Amino acid sequence: MYNFAYHKPKNITEAVNILQNADDAKVLAGGQTLIATMKLRLASPTDIVDLSDIEELATISKTDKGIIIGAMKTHTQVSKSEIIQNNIPSLSYMASQIGDQMVRNQGTIGGSVANNDPAADYPAAIVGLGAKIFTNSREIRGDDFFTGMYETCLNSEEIIVSISFPIPIRSAYVKFKNPASRYAIVGVMVADYGSDVRVAVTGAGNSVFRLEKFEQALSNDFSKDSLSKLTVPTADLIEDMHAGAAYRAHLVKVMAQRAVSDCCSQI
Ligand SMILES: Cc1cc2nc3c(=O)[nH]c(=O)nc-3n(C[C@H](O)[C@H](O)[C@H](O)COP(=O)(O)OP(=O)(O)OC[C@H]3O[C@@H](n4cnc5c(N)ncnc54)[C@H](O)[C@@H]3O)c2cc1C
């Protein structure tokens, strides 16, 4: 590891101040990605701003708008929160399926979302559940947040403070995981909001995407069979050592149908 200045601010204003005045600062959440990236010299920030002492980032609450989760909540905390289990069980289940116990104890929702790994689970939950991201300076719709592989619309001096999830009538997340890392080869979130059905896919493309044809079919008839004649175009899907584009397209449909079946068993 090379030298850098380490900061541990007590509040968001102090943290943003450091980000604005440093040459090239990065915030540190669970460190599951950032530390490895620095060790490999893929990033060499001059300043590290550790968010772990900021209490405002570590809350989970229920309001009339839904469930609000602070950016520093770990995957374990999200998976074990009774508020989340009782209101959006698909979200607590999704968090329980991330990586291994050590990764879940350290990795945070804010870090995962800011990182936008194409195989990460949270992007499917953010887009599939129609979530909103609140930063120190603005509110961003989940649909507008993820802009490409490892890219988001965050600017370098912006901190994710919390994420709010409207509570669906029913929802389910199903993933086909890489057996070594547990990252998604394909993961699909299906959420039924009555007038609005959302289907979001992670792992298959450069970034999370919605499947509008699947959403329309489910809006007309919320059943697994309504998807049976639909296909997933392969043109924009990832080809890598884990799966080809055609296989991923097949998996997307199968995972979506399983998620719909899970939803149907909830009512
Ligand atoms: C072995 C292994 C297996 C994994 N498996 C999975 C998996 O199955 N599914 C999955 O989804 N993920 C998986 N992950 C990813 C992991 O769960 C973390 O979510 C991810 O590494 C980033 O979260 P973090 O809190 O550690 O962020 P950090 O590593 O601390 O930060 C990551 C990036 O986000 C930025 N950042 C962090 N917090 C904020 C914030 N509040 N505002 C703005 N920017 C911020 C940092 O500056 C940095 O650029 C795995 C990781 C490992 C190491």
The ligand as an SDF file (V2000), in Angstrom:
LIG
                    3D

 53 58  0  0  0  0  0  0  0  0999 V2000
  -15.2800  -12.0370   -2.5580 C   0  0  0  0  0  0  0  0  0  0  0  0
  -16.3810  -11.0570   -2.8340 C   0  0  0  0  0  0  0  0  0  0  0  0
  -17.6230  -11.5310   -3.2260 C   0  0  0  0  0  0  0  0  0  0  0  0
  -18.6620  -10.6340   -3.4910 C   0  0  0  0  0  0  0  0  0  0  0  0
  -19.8550  -11.1250   -3.9030 N   0  0  0  0  0  0  0  0  0  0  0  0
  -20.8600  -10.2600   -4.1850 C   0  0  0  0  0  0  0  0  0  0  0  0
  -22.1410  -10.7420   -4.5980 C   0  0  0  0  0  0  0  0  0  0  0  0
  -22.4140  -11.9420   -4.6540 O   0  0  0  0  0  0  0  0  0  0  0  0
  -23.0780   -9.8120   -4.9000 N   0  0  0  0  0  0  0  0  0  0  0  0
  -22.8530   -8.4600   -4.8000 C   0  0  0  0  0  0  0  0  0  0  0  0
  -23.7330   -7.6700   -5.0860 O   0  0  0  0  0  0  0  0  0  0  0  0
  -21.6610   -7.9830   -4.4010 N   0  0  0  0  0  0  0  0  0  0  0  0
  -20.6720   -8.8440   -4.0760 C   0  0  0  0  0  0  0  0  0  0  0  0
  -19.4770   -8.3490   -3.6410 N   0  0  0  0  0  0  0  0  0  0  0  0
  -19.3290   -6.8680   -3.4740 C   0  0  0  0  0  0  0  0  0  0  0  0
  -19.5060   -6.4320   -2.0110 C   0  0  0  0  0  0  0  0  0  0  0  0
  -20.6690   -6.9770   -1.5030 O   0  0  0  0  0  0  0  0  0  0  0  0
  -19.5900   -4.9030   -1.7710 C   0  0  0  0  0  0  0  0  0  0  0  0
  -20.8890   -4.4420   -1.9650 O   0  0  0  0  0  0  0  0  0  0  0  0
  -18.7590   -4.1080   -2.6630 C   0  0  0  0  0  0  0  0  0  0  0  0
  -17.4660   -4.6480   -2.5900 O   0  0  0  0  0  0  0  0  0  0  0  0
  -18.7110   -2.5790   -2.3230 C   0  0  0  0  0  0  0  0  0  0  0  0
  -19.1910   -2.2560   -1.0470 O   0  0  0  0  0  0  0  0  0  0  0  0
  -18.2510   -1.6450    0.0770 P   0  0  0  0  0  0  0  0  0  0  0  0
  -19.1690   -1.1540    1.1440 O   0  0  0  0  0  0  0  0  0  0  0  0
  -17.2040   -2.6050    0.4730 O   0  0  0  0  0  0  0  0  0  0  0  0
  -17.6210   -0.3660   -0.6600 O   0  0  0  0  0  0  0  0  0  0  0  0
  -16.1140    0.1520   -0.7800 P   0  0  0  0  0  0  0  0  0  0  0  0
  -15.2450   -0.9090   -1.3100 O   0  0  0  0  0  0  0  0  0  0  0  0
  -15.6890    0.8240    0.4810 O   0  0  0  0  0  0  0  0  0  0  0  0
  -16.3500    1.2820   -1.8910 O   0  0  0  0  0  0  0  0  0  0  0  0
  -16.6480    0.9280   -3.2310 C   0  0  0  0  0  0  0  0  0  0  0  0
  -16.7750    2.2060   -4.0760 C   0  0  0  0  0  0  0  0  0  0  0  0
  -17.9480    2.9300   -3.7070 O   0  0  0  0  0  0  0  0  0  0  0  0
  -17.6100    4.2510   -3.2440 C   0  0  0  0  0  0  0  0  0  0  0  0
  -18.5430    4.5100   -2.1240 N   0  0  0  0  0  0  0  0  0  0  0  0
  -18.7250    3.7340   -1.0260 C   0  0  0  0  0  0  0  0  0  0  0  0
  -19.7040    4.2500   -0.2510 N   0  0  0  0  0  0  0  0  0  0  0  0
  -20.1520    5.3610   -0.8660 C   0  0  0  0  0  0  0  0  0  0  0  0
  -21.1540    6.3310   -0.5610 C   0  0  0  0  0  0  0  0  0  0  0  0
  -21.9250    6.2560    0.5530 N   0  0  0  0  0  0  0  0  0  0  0  0
  -21.3350    7.3720   -1.4210 N   0  0  0  0  0  0  0  0  0  0  0  0
  -20.5880    7.4640   -2.5480 C   0  0  0  0  0  0  0  0  0  0  0  0
  -19.6300    6.5830   -2.8930 N   0  0  0  0  0  0  0  0  0  0  0  0
  -19.4070    5.5440   -2.0690 C   0  0  0  0  0  0  0  0  0  0  0  0
  -16.1380    4.1800   -2.8400 C   0  0  0  0  0  0  0  0  0  0  0  0
  -15.4950    5.4270   -2.9250 O   0  0  0  0  0  0  0  0  0  0  0  0
  -15.6190    3.1900   -3.8770 C   0  0  0  0  0  0  0  0  0  0  0  0
  -15.3720    3.8330   -5.1050 O   0  0  0  0  0  0  0  0  0  0  0  0
  -18.4310   -9.2160   -3.3590 C   0  0  0  0  0  0  0  0  0  0  0  0
  -17.1770   -8.7430   -2.9520 C   0  0  0  0  0  0  0  0  0  0  0  0
  -16.1600   -9.6420   -2.6840 C   0  0  0  0  0  0  0  0  0  0  0  0
  -14.8200   -9.1050   -2.2320 C   0  0  0  0  0  0  0  0  0  0  0  0
  1  2  1  0
  2  3  1  0
  2 52  2  0
  3  4  2  0
  4  5  1  0
  4 50  1  0
  5  6  2  0
  6  7  1  0
  6 13  1  0
  7  8  2  0
  7  9  1  0
  9 10  1  0
 10 11  2  0
 10 12  1  0
 12 13  2  0
 13 14  1  0
 14 15  1  0
 14 50  1  0
 15 16  1  0
 16 17  1  0
 16 18  1  0
 18 19  1  0
 18 20  1  0
 20 21  1  0
 20 22  1  0
 22 23  1  0
 23 24  1  0
 24 25  2  0
 24 26  1  0
 24 27  1  0
 27 28  1  0
 28 29  2  0
 28 30  1  0
 28 31  1  0
 31 32  1  0
 32 33  1  0
 33 34  1  0
 33 48  1  0
 34 35  1  0
 35 36  1  0
 35 46  1  0
 36 37  1  0
 36 45  1  0
 37 38  2  0
 38 39  1  0
 39 40  1  0
 39 45  2  0
 40 41  1  0
 40 42  2  0
 42 43  1  0
 43 44  2  0
 44 45  1  0
 46 47  1  0
 46 48  1  0
 48 49  1  0
 50 51  2  0
 51 52  1  0
 52 53  1  0
M  END
$$$$
